[in-house]
Amino acid sequence: MNDFFNLCVHILKVSADFCGMTYQEINVWLFVIIHPVVTLVLFILWLISINKNRKLKTQIKTLHYEKK
């Protein structure tokens, strides 16, 4: 686990150097700004998917009952 953590820190440091940022700045961008935004977008897309699925199920039931 320590090796994996150290690898991640190394990747962040290299990324920070590449972007002209400090380790702390890239850490904030990734874990305070980007990650929550991506999580929120995925949550909203999940809710939209659930809503569409419910509508489709209702349409299928309606079509099934109309055929009888």
N, CA, C and O atoms as a Maestro MAE file, in Angstrom:
{
 s_m_m2io_version
 :::
 2.0.0
}

f_m_ct {
 s_m_title
 :::
 protein
 m_atom[272] {
  # First column is atom index #
  i_m_mmod_type
  r_m_x_coord
  r_m_y_coord
  r_m_z_coord
  i_m_residue_number
  s_m_chain_name
  s_m_pdb_residue_name
  s_m_pdb_atom_name
  i_m_atomic_number
  :::
  1 25 0.823 -1.188 0.000 1 A "MET " " N  " 7
  2 3 0.000 0.000 0.000 1 A "MET " " CA " 6
  3 2 0.871 1.258 0.000 1 A "MET " " C  " 6
  4 15 0.563 2.234 -0.684 1 A "MET " " O  " 8
  5 25 1.951 1.226 0.766 2 A "ASN " " N  " 7
  6 3 2.848 2.391 0.806 2 A "ASN " " CA " 6
  7 2 3.468 2.661 -0.556 2 A "ASN " " C  " 6
  8 15 3.631 3.812 -0.961 2 A "ASN " " O  " 8
  9 25 3.814 1.576 -1.263 3 A "ASP " " N  " 7
  10 3 4.407 1.756 -2.591 3 A "ASP " " CA " 6
  11 2 3.416 2.417 -3.544 3 A "ASP " " C  " 6
  12 15 3.783 3.288 -4.333 3 A "ASP " " O  " 8
  13 25 2.158 1.994 -3.461 4 A "PHE " " N  " 7
  14 3 1.123 2.584 -4.325 4 A "PHE " " CA " 6
  15 2 0.924 4.058 -3.993 4 A "PHE " " C  " 6
  16 15 0.819 4.892 -4.893 4 A "PHE " " O  " 8
  17 25 0.872 4.380 -2.700 5 A "PHE " " N  " 7
  18 3 0.738 5.777 -2.274 5 A "PHE " " CA " 6
  19 2 1.913 6.607 -2.790 5 A "PHE " " C  " 6
  20 15 1.723 7.697 -3.328 5 A "PHE " " O  " 8
  21 25 3.115 6.088 -2.623 6 A "ASN " " N  " 7
  22 3 4.308 6.816 -3.078 6 A "ASN " " CA " 6
  23 2 4.296 7.012 -4.589 6 A "ASN " " C  " 6
  24 15 4.727 8.054 -5.085 6 A "ASN " " O  " 8
  25 25 3.805 6.018 -5.321 7 A "LEU " " N  " 7
  26 3 3.685 6.156 -6.765 7 A "LEU " " CA " 6
  27 2 2.703 7.279 -7.112 7 A "LEU " " C  " 6
  28 15 2.970 8.091 -7.998 7 A "LEU " " O  " 8
  29 25 1.576 7.321 -6.415 8 A "CYS " " N  " 7
  30 3 0.577 8.376 -6.664 8 A "CYS " " CA " 6
  31 2 1.137 9.756 -6.352 8 A "CYS " " C  " 6
  32 15 0.905 10.704 -7.103 8 A "CYS " " O  " 8
  33 25 1.862 9.875 -5.269 9 A "VAL " " N  " 7
  34 3 2.494 11.152 -4.917 9 A "VAL " " CA " 6
  35 2 3.498 11.543 -5.993 9 A "VAL " " C  " 6
  36 15 3.560 12.705 -6.395 9 A "VAL " " O  " 8
  37 25 4.272 10.589 -6.452 10 A "HIS " " N  " 7
  38 3 5.246 10.866 -7.516 10 A "HIS " " CA " 6
  39 2 4.537 11.355 -8.782 10 A "HIS " " C  " 6
  40 15 4.973 12.319 -9.411 10 A "HIS " " O  " 8
  41 25 3.447 10.685 -9.149 11 A "ILE " " N  " 7
  42 3 2.678 11.098 -10.335 11 A "ILE " " CA " 6
  43 2 2.139 12.512 -10.157 11 A "ILE " " C  " 6
  44 15 2.167 13.304 -11.099 11 A "ILE " " O  " 8
  45 25 1.651 12.839 -8.963 12 A "LEU " " N  " 7
  46 3 1.161 14.198 -8.702 12 A "LEU " " CA " 6
  47 2 2.288 15.220 -8.811 12 A "LEU " " C  " 6
  48 15 2.095 16.303 -9.364 12 A "LEU " " O  " 8
  49 25 3.453 14.883 -8.290 13 A "LYS " " N  " 7
  50 3 4.583 15.817 -8.362 13 A "LYS " " CA " 6
  51 2 5.018 16.037 -9.806 13 A "LYS " " C  " 6
  52 15 5.277 17.172 -10.206 13 A "LYS " " O  " 8
  53 25 5.099 14.974 -10.587 14 A "VAL " " N  " 7
  54 3 5.473 15.099 -11.996 14 A "VAL " " CA " 6
  55 2 4.418 15.904 -12.750 14 A "VAL " " C  " 6
  56 15 4.750 16.761 -13.568 14 A "VAL " " O  " 8
  57 25 3.137 15.621 -12.468 15 A "SER " " N  " 7
  58 3 2.045 16.361 -13.115 15 A "SER " " CA " 6
  59 2 2.087 17.834 -12.734 15 A "SER " " C  " 6
  60 15 1.858 18.705 -13.574 15 A "SER " " O  " 8
  61 25 2.375 18.107 -11.484 16 A "ALA " " N  " 7
  62 3 2.469 19.496 -11.027 16 A "ALA " " CA " 6
  63 2 3.588 20.225 -11.749 16 A "ALA " " C  " 6
  64 15 3.407 21.356 -12.200 16 A "ALA " " O  " 8
  65 25 4.743 19.583 -11.861 17 A "ASP " " N  " 7
  66 3 5.864 20.197 -12.585 17 A "ASP " " CA " 6
  67 2 5.495 20.443 -14.041 17 A "ASP " " C  " 6
  68 15 5.808 21.497 -14.595 17 A "ASP " " O  " 8
  69 25 4.829 19.470 -14.663 18 A "PHE " " N  " 7
  70 3 4.437 19.590 -16.070 18 A "PHE " " CA " 6
  71 2 3.462 20.749 -16.279 18 A "PHE " " C  " 6
  72 15 3.528 21.451 -17.288 18 A "PHE " " O  " 8
  73 25 2.554 20.945 -15.313 19 A "CYS " " N  " 7
  74 3 1.533 22.002 -15.428 19 A "CYS " " CA " 6
  75 2 2.007 23.338 -14.862 19 A "CYS " " C  " 6
  76 15 1.293 24.336 -14.962 19 A "CYS " " O  " 8
  77 25 3.183 23.370 -14.280 20 A "GLY " " N  " 7
  78 3 3.683 24.609 -13.701 20 A "GLY " " CA " 6
  79 2 3.007 24.963 -12.393 20 A "GLY " " C  " 6
  80 15 2.829 26.137 -12.071 20 A "GLY " " O  " 8
  81 25 2.633 23.945 -11.645 21 A "MET " " N  " 7
  82 3 1.970 24.141 -10.353 21 A "MET " " CA " 6
  83 2 2.804 23.505 -9.256 21 A "MET " " C  " 6
  84 15 3.772 22.791 -9.517 21 A "MET " " O  " 8
  85 25 2.406 23.781 -8.024 22 A "THR " " N  " 7
  86 3 3.016 23.074 -6.905 22 A "THR " " CA " 6
  87 2 2.215 21.803 -6.642 22 A "THR " " C  " 6
  88 15 1.109 21.630 -7.155 22 A "THR " " O  " 8
  89 25 2.790 20.923 -5.839 23 A "TYR " " N  " 7
  90 3 2.114 19.682 -5.455 23 A "TYR " " CA " 6
  91 2 0.783 20.005 -4.761 23 A "TYR " " C  " 6
  92 15 -0.234 19.362 -5.022 23 A "TYR " " O  " 8
  93 25 0.803 20.997 -3.887 24 A "GLN " " N  " 7
  94 3 -0.408 21.371 -3.151 24 A "GLN " " CA " 6
  95 2 -1.489 21.907 -4.089 24 A "GLN " " C  " 6
  96 15 -2.667 21.589 -3.926 24 A "GLN " " O  " 8
  97 25 -1.092 22.714 -5.063 25 A "GLU " " N  " 7
  98 3 -2.073 23.272 -6.006 25 A "GLU " " CA " 6
  99 2 -2.735 22.179 -6.835 25 A "GLU " " C  " 6
  100 15 -3.956 22.173 -6.993 25 A "GLU " " O  " 8
  101 25 -1.950 21.266 -7.357 26 A "ILE " " N  " 7
  102 3 -2.547 20.210 -8.177 26 A "ILE " " CA " 6
  103 2 -3.397 19.278 -7.317 26 A "ILE " " C  " 6
  104 15 -4.407 18.745 -7.776 26 A "ILE " " O  " 8
  105 25 -2.983 19.088 -6.080 27 A "ASN " " N  " 7
  106 3 -3.760 18.281 -5.143 27 A "ASN " " CA " 6
  107 2 -5.131 18.916 -4.904 27 A "ASN " " C  " 6
  108 15 -6.149 18.223 -4.906 27 A "ASN " " O  " 8
  109 25 -5.153 20.220 -4.699 28 A "VAL " " N  " 7
  110 3 -6.425 20.933 -4.497 28 A "VAL " " CA " 6
  111 2 -7.276 20.850 -5.754 28 A "VAL " " C  " 6
  112 15 -8.471 20.564 -5.679 28 A "VAL " " O  " 8
  113 25 -6.669 21.096 -6.909 29 A "TRP " " N  " 7
  114 3 -7.444 21.027 -8.155 29 A "TRP " " CA " 6
  115 2 -8.070 19.651 -8.343 29 A "TRP " " C  " 6
  116 15 -9.244 19.542 -8.695 29 A "TRP " " O  " 8
  117 25 -7.292 18.611 -8.112 30 A "LEU " " N  " 7
  118 3 -7.804 17.262 -8.344 30 A "LEU " " CA " 6
  119 2 -8.849 16.826 -7.328 30 A "LEU " " C  " 6
  120 15 -9.911 16.331 -7.705 30 A "LEU " " O  " 8
  121 25 -8.562 17.004 -6.054 31 A "PHE " " N  " 7
  122 3 -9.386 16.394 -5.018 31 A "PHE " " CA " 6
  123 2 -10.400 17.328 -4.364 31 A "PHE " " C  " 6
  124 15 -11.294 16.874 -3.651 31 A "PHE " " O  " 8
  125 25 -10.265 18.622 -4.604 32 A "VAL " " N  " 7
  126 3 -11.232 19.572 -4.036 32 A "VAL " " CA " 6
  127 2 -12.142 20.142 -5.111 32 A "VAL " " C  " 6
  128 15 -13.285 20.501 -4.829 32 A "VAL " " O  " 8
  129 25 -11.647 20.230 -6.345 33 A "ILE " " N  " 7
  130 3 -12.441 20.839 -7.414 33 A "ILE " " CA " 6
  131 2 -12.888 19.795 -8.435 33 A "ILE " " C  " 6
  132 15 -14.088 19.598 -8.630 33 A "ILE " " O  " 8
  133 25 -11.946 19.128 -9.085 34 A "ILE " " N  " 7
  134 3 -12.299 18.235 -10.202 34 A "ILE " " CA " 6
  135 2 -13.067 17.006 -9.733 34 A "ILE " " C  " 6
  136 15 -14.111 16.683 -10.301 34 A "ILE " " O  " 8
  137 25 -12.579 16.323 -8.722 35 A "HIS " " N  " 7
  138 3 -13.249 15.101 -8.267 35 A "HIS " " CA " 6
  139 2 -14.697 15.344 -7.828 35 A "HIS " " C  " 6
  140 15 -15.585 14.605 -8.254 35 A "HIS " " O  " 8
  141 25 -14.967 16.355 -6.989 36 A "PRO " " N  " 7
  142 3 -16.365 16.593 -6.617 36 A "PRO " " CA " 6
  143 2 -17.252 16.962 -7.809 36 A "PRO " " C  " 6
  144 15 -18.412 16.553 -7.865 36 A "PRO " " O  " 8
  145 25 -16.720 17.728 -8.756 37 A "VAL " " N  " 7
  146 3 -17.510 18.098 -9.936 37 A "VAL " " CA " 6
  147 2 -17.841 16.854 -10.760 37 A "VAL " " C  " 6
  148 15 -18.983 16.672 -11.181 37 A "VAL " " O  " 8
  149 25 -16.852 16.007 -10.988 38 A "VAL " " N  " 7
  150 3 -17.091 14.777 -11.749 38 A "VAL " " CA " 6
  151 2 -18.088 13.879 -11.017 38 A "VAL " " C  " 6
  152 15 -18.977 13.301 -11.642 38 A "VAL " " O  " 8
  153 25 -17.944 13.763 -9.715 39 A "THR " " N  " 7
  154 3 -18.877 12.959 -8.919 39 A "THR " " CA " 6
  155 2 -20.291 13.514 -9.015 39 A "THR " " C  " 6
  156 15 -21.244 12.748 -9.159 39 A "THR " " O  " 8
  157 25 -20.440 14.817 -8.937 40 A "LEU " " N  " 7
  158 3 -21.765 15.436 -9.033 40 A "LEU " " CA " 6
  159 2 -22.371 15.210 -10.419 40 A "LEU " " C  " 6
  160 15 -23.555 14.890 -10.529 40 A "LEU " " O  " 8
  161 25 -21.583 15.370 -11.461 41 A "VAL " " N  " 7
  162 3 -22.078 15.146 -12.825 41 A "VAL " " CA " 6
  163 2 -22.523 13.695 -12.997 41 A "VAL " " C  " 6
  164 15 -23.587 13.437 -13.559 41 A "VAL " " O  " 8
  165 25 -21.719 12.752 -12.520 42 A "LEU " " N  " 7
  166 3 -22.090 11.341 -12.629 42 A "LEU " " CA " 6
  167 2 -23.350 11.024 -11.837 42 A "LEU " " C  " 6
  168 15 -24.171 10.220 -12.276 42 A "LEU " " O  " 8
  169 25 -23.511 11.648 -10.671 43 A "PHE " " N  " 7
  170 3 -24.716 11.452 -9.868 43 A "PHE " " CA " 6
  171 2 -25.949 11.979 -10.610 43 A "PHE " " C  " 6
  172 15 -26.992 11.326 -10.625 43 A "PHE " " O  " 8
  173 25 -25.829 13.140 -11.213 44 A "ILE " " N  " 7
  174 3 -26.945 13.712 -11.977 44 A "ILE " " CA " 6
  175 2 -27.282 12.825 -13.168 44 A "ILE " " C  " 6
  176 15 -28.457 12.582 -13.444 44 A "ILE " " O  " 8
  177 25 -26.267 12.340 -13.876 45 A "LEU " " N  " 7
  178 3 -26.509 11.437 -15.004 45 A "LEU " " CA " 6
  179 2 -27.174 10.139 -14.545 45 A "LEU " " C  " 6
  180 15 -28.028 9.594 -15.244 45 A "LEU " " O  " 8
  181 25 -26.785 9.653 -13.382 46 A "TRP " " N  " 7
  182 3 -27.397 8.453 -12.817 46 A "TRP " " CA " 6
  183 2 -28.879 8.696 -12.527 46 A "TRP " " C  " 6
  184 15 -29.719 7.848 -12.829 46 A "TRP " " O  " 8
  185 25 -29.201 9.852 -11.943 47 A "LEU " " N  " 7
  186 3 -30.603 10.177 -11.660 47 A "LEU " " CA " 6
  187 2 -31.412 10.294 -12.950 47 A "LEU " " C  " 6
  188 15 -32.548 9.825 -13.016 47 A "LEU " " O  " 8
  189 25 -30.834 10.914 -13.969 48 A "ILE " " N  " 7
  190 3 -31.513 11.027 -15.259 48 A "ILE " " CA " 6
  191 2 -31.759 9.639 -15.836 48 A "ILE " " C  " 6
  192 15 -32.831 9.372 -16.380 48 A "ILE " " O  " 8
  193 25 -30.774 8.757 -15.720 49 A "SER " " N  " 7
  194 3 -30.915 7.391 -16.222 49 A "SER " " CA " 6
  195 2 -32.026 6.639 -15.495 49 A "SER " " C  " 6
  196 15 -32.811 5.928 -16.122 49 A "SER " " O  " 8
  197 25 -32.089 6.793 -14.200 50 A "ILE " " N  " 7
  198 3 -33.153 6.142 -13.422 50 A "ILE " " CA " 6
  199 2 -34.511 6.657 -13.872 50 A "ILE " " C  " 6
  200 15 -35.445 5.875 -14.046 50 A "ILE " " O  " 8
  201 25 -34.627 7.956 -14.060 51 A "ASN " " N  " 7
  202 3 -35.892 8.556 -14.485 51 A "ASN " " CA " 6
  203 2 -36.303 8.029 -15.865 51 A "ASN " " C  " 6
  204 15 -37.468 7.690 -16.075 51 A "ASN " " O  " 8
  205 25 -35.366 7.959 -16.793 52 A "LYS " " N  " 7
  206 3 -35.672 7.439 -18.131 52 A "LYS " " CA " 6
  207 2 -36.081 5.972 -18.065 52 A "LYS " " C  " 6
  208 15 -36.990 5.541 -18.774 52 A "LYS " " O  " 8
  209 25 -35.412 5.219 -17.220 53 A "ASN " " N  " 7
  210 3 -35.729 3.803 -17.060 53 A "ASN " " CA " 6
  211 2 -37.157 3.625 -16.537 53 A "ASN " " C  " 6
  212 15 -37.894 2.764 -17.018 53 A "ASN " " O  " 8
  213 25 -37.539 4.428 -15.568 54 A "ARG " " N  " 7
  214 3 -38.911 4.362 -15.030 54 A "ARG " " CA " 6
  215 2 -39.934 4.697 -16.107 54 A "ARG " " C  " 6
  216 15 -40.972 4.044 -16.216 54 A "ARG " " O  " 8
  217 25 -39.631 5.720 -16.899 55 A "LYS " " N  " 7
  218 3 -40.555 6.100 -17.973 55 A "LYS " " CA " 6
  219 2 -40.697 4.976 -18.989 55 A "LYS " " C  " 6
  220 15 -41.804 4.684 -19.443 55 A "LYS " " O  " 8
  221 25 -39.582 4.342 -19.349 56 A "LEU " " N  " 7
  222 3 -39.628 3.245 -20.307 56 A "LEU " " CA " 6
  223 2 -40.409 2.059 -19.752 56 A "LEU " " C  " 6
  224 15 -41.175 1.427 -20.480 56 A "LEU " " O  " 8
  225 25 -40.222 1.755 -18.481 57 A "LYS " " N  " 7
  226 3 -40.978 0.663 -17.861 57 A "LYS " " CA " 6
  227 2 -42.469 0.963 -17.888 57 A "LYS " " C  " 6
  228 15 -43.280 0.073 -18.146 57 A "LYS " " O  " 8
  229 25 -42.830 2.206 -17.623 58 A "THR " " N  " 7
  230 3 -44.241 2.605 -17.658 58 A "THR " " CA " 6
  231 2 -44.791 2.469 -19.070 58 A "THR " " C  " 6
  232 15 -45.909 1.986 -19.256 58 A "THR " " O  " 8
  233 25 -44.026 2.885 -20.058 59 A "GLN " " N  " 7
  234 3 -44.468 2.760 -21.449 59 A "GLN " " CA " 6
  235 2 -44.629 1.298 -21.845 59 A "GLN " " C  " 6
  236 15 -45.585 0.951 -22.538 59 A "GLN " " O  " 8
  237 25 -43.728 0.453 -21.428 60 A "ILE " " N  " 7
  238 3 -43.808 -0.965 -21.757 60 A "ILE " " CA " 6
  239 2 -45.049 -1.582 -21.116 60 A "ILE " " C  " 6
  240 15 -45.764 -2.351 -21.757 60 A "ILE " " O  " 8
  241 25 -45.302 -1.249 -19.860 61 A "LYS " " N  " 7
  242 3 -46.493 -1.774 -19.184 61 A "LYS " " CA " 6
  243 2 -47.753 -1.300 -19.888 61 A "LYS " " C  " 6
  244 15 -48.694 -2.072 -20.074 61 A "LYS " " O  " 8
  245 25 -47.773 -0.033 -20.278 62 A "THR " " N  " 7
  246 3 -48.929 0.518 -20.968 62 A "THR " " CA " 6
  247 2 -49.160 -0.199 -22.289 62 A "THR " " C  " 6
  248 15 -50.297 -0.547 -22.610 62 A "THR " " O  " 8
  249 25 -48.115 -0.425 -23.050 63 A "LEU " " N  " 7
  250 3 -48.235 -1.130 -24.316 63 A "LEU " " CA " 6
  251 2 -48.677 -2.574 -24.111 63 A "LEU " " C  " 6
  252 15 -49.455 -3.111 -24.900 63 A "LEU " " O  " 8
  253 25 -48.184 -3.191 -23.060 64 A "HIS " " N  " 7
  254 3 -48.542 -4.572 -22.766 64 A "HIS " " CA " 6
  255 2 -50.033 -4.691 -22.434 64 A "HIS " " C  " 6
  256 15 -50.693 -5.626 -22.886 64 A "HIS " " O  " 8
  257 25 -50.559 -3.765 -21.659 65 A "TYR " " N  " 7
  258 3 -51.960 -3.799 -21.263 65 A "TYR " " CA " 6
  259 2 -52.873 -3.426 -22.425 65 A "TYR " " C  " 6
  260 15 -54.004 -3.907 -22.500 65 A "TYR " " O  " 8
  261 25 -52.401 -2.583 -23.324 66 A "GLU " " N  " 7
  262 3 -53.217 -2.206 -24.490 66 A "GLU " " CA " 6
  263 2 -53.387 -3.378 -25.461 66 A "GLU " " C  " 6
  264 15 -54.404 -3.473 -26.148 66 A "GLU " " O  " 8
  265 25 -52.403 -4.261 -25.518 67 A "LYS " " N  " 7
  266 3 -52.491 -5.401 -26.431 67 A "LYS " " CA " 6
  267 2 -53.475 -6.443 -25.954 67 A "LYS " " C  " 6
  268 15 -53.971 -7.225 -26.765 67 A "LYS " " O  " 8
  269 25 -53.773 -6.486 -24.683 68 A "LYS " " N  " 7
  270 3 -54.684 -7.495 -24.139 68 A "LYS " " CA " 6
  271 2 -56.115 -7.209 -24.446 68 A "LYS " " C  " 6
  272 15 -56.996 -7.973 -24.052 68 A "LYS " " O  " 8
  :::
 }
 m_bond[271] {
  # First column is bond index #
  i_m_from
  i_m_to
  i_m_order
  :::
  1 1 2 1
  2 2 3 1
  3 3 4 2
  4 3 5 1
  5 5 6 1
  6 6 7 1
  7 7 8 2
  8 7 9 1
  9 9 10 1
  10 10 11 1
  11 11 12 2
  12 11 13 1
  13 13 14 1
  14 14 15 1
  15 15 16 2
  16 15 17 1
  17 17 18 1
  18 18 19 1
  19 19 20 2
  20 19 21 1
  21 21 22 1
  22 22 23 1
  23 23 24 2
  24 23 25 1
  25 25 26 1
  26 26 27 1
  27 27 28 2
  28 27 29 1
  29 29 30 1
  30 30 31 1
  31 31 32 2
  32 31 33 1
  33 33 34 1
  34 34 35 1
  35 35 36 2
  36 35 37 1
  37 37 38 1
  38 38 39 1
  39 39 40 2
  40 39 41 1
  41 41 42 1
  42 42 43 1
  43 43 44 2
  44 43 45 1
  45 45 46 1
  46 46 47 1
  47 47 48 2
  48 47 49 1
  49 49 50 1
  50 50 51 1
  51 51 52 2
  52 51 53 1
  53 53 54 1
  54 54 55 1
  55 55 56 2
  56 55 57 1
  57 57 58 1
  58 58 59 1
  59 59 60 2
  60 59 61 1
  61 61 62 1
  62 62 63 1
  63 63 64 2
  64 63 65 1
  65 65 66 1
  66 66 67 1
  67 67 68 2
  68 67 69 1
  69 69 70 1
  70 70 71 1
  71 71 72 2
  72 71 73 1
  73 73 74 1
  74 74 75 1
  75 75 76 2
  76 75 77 1
  77 77 78 1
  78 78 79 1
  79 79 80 2
  80 79 81 1
  81 81 82 1
  82 82 83 1
  83 83 84 2
  84 83 85 1
  85 85 86 1
  86 86 87 1
  87 87 88 2
  88 87 89 1
  89 89 90 1
  90 90 91 1
  91 91 92 2
  92 91 93 1
  93 93 94 1
  94 94 95 1
  95 95 96 2
  96 95 97 1
  97 97 98 1
  98 98 99 1
  99 99 100 2
  100 99 101 1
  101 101 102 1
  102 102 103 1
  103 103 104 2
  104 103 105 1
  105 105 106 1
  106 106 107 1
  107 107 108 2
  108 107 109 1
  109 109 110 1
  110 110 111 1
  111 111 112 2
  112 111 113 1
  113 113 114 1
  114 114 115 1
  115 115 116 2
  116 115 117 1
  117 117 118 1
  118 118 119 1
  119 119 120 2
  120 119 121 1
  121 121 122 1
  122 122 123 1
  123 123 124 2
  124 123 125 1
  125 125 126 1
  126 126 127 1
  127 127 128 2
  128 127 129 1
  129 129 130 1
  130 130 131 1
  131 131 132 2
  132 131 133 1
  133 133 134 1
  134 134 135 1
  135 135 136 2
  136 135 137 1
  137 137 138 1
  138 138 139 1
  139 139 140 2
  140 139 141 1
  141 141 142 1
  142 142 143 1
  143 143 144 2
  144 143 145 1
  145 145 146 1
  146 146 147 1
  147 147 148 2
  148 147 149 1
  149 149 150 1
  150 150 151 1
  151 151 152 2
  152 151 153 1
  153 153 154 1
  154 154 155 1
  155 155 156 2
  156 155 157 1
  157 157 158 1
  158 158 159 1
  159 159 160 2
  160 159 161 1
  161 161 162 1
  162 162 163 1
  163 163 164 2
  164 163 165 1
  165 165 166 1
  166 166 167 1
  167 167 168 2
  168 167 169 1
  169 169 170 1
  170 170 171 1
  171 171 172 2
  172 171 173 1
  173 173 174 1
  174 174 175 1
  175 175 176 2
  176 175 177 1
  177 177 178 1
  178 178 179 1
  179 179 180 2
  180 179 181 1
  181 181 182 1
  182 182 183 1
  183 183 184 2
  184 183 185 1
  185 185 186 1
  186 186 187 1
  187 187 188 2
  188 187 189 1
  189 189 190 1
  190 190 191 1
  191 191 192 2
  192 191 193 1
  193 193 194 1
  194 194 195 1
  195 195 196 2
  196 195 197 1
  197 197 198 1
  198 198 199 1
  199 199 200 2
  200 199 201 1
  201 201 202 1
  202 202 203 1
  203 203 204 2
  204 203 205 1
  205 205 206 1
  206 206 207 1
  207 207 208 2
  208 207 209 1
  209 209 210 1
  210 210 211 1
  211 211 212 2
  212 211 213 1
  213 213 214 1
  214 214 215 1
  215 215 216 2
  216 215 217 1
  217 217 218 1
  218 218 219 1
  219 219 220 2
  220 219 221 1
  221 221 222 1
  222 222 223 1
  223 223 224 2
  224 223 225 1
  225 225 226 1
  226 226 227 1
  227 227 228 2
  228 227 229 1
  229 229 230 1
  230 230 231 1
  231 231 232 2
  232 231 233 1
  233 233 234 1
  234 234 235 1
  235 235 236 2
  236 235 237 1
  237 237 238 1
  238 238 239 1
  239 239 240 2
  240 239 241 1
  241 241 242 1
  242 242 243 1
  243 243 244 2
  244 243 245 1
  245 245 246 1
  246 246 247 1
  247 247 248 2
  248 247 249 1
  249 249 250 1
  250 250 251 1
  251 251 252 2
  252 251 253 1
  253 253 254 1
  254 254 255 1
  255 255 256 2
  256 255 257 1
  257 257 258 1
  258 258 259 1
  259 259 260 2
  260 259 261 1
  261 261 262 1
  262 262 263 1
  263 263 264 2
  264 263 265 1
  265 265 266 1
  266 266 267 1
  267 267 268 2
  268 267 269 1
  269 269 270 1
  270 270 271 1
  271 271 272 2
  :::
 }
}
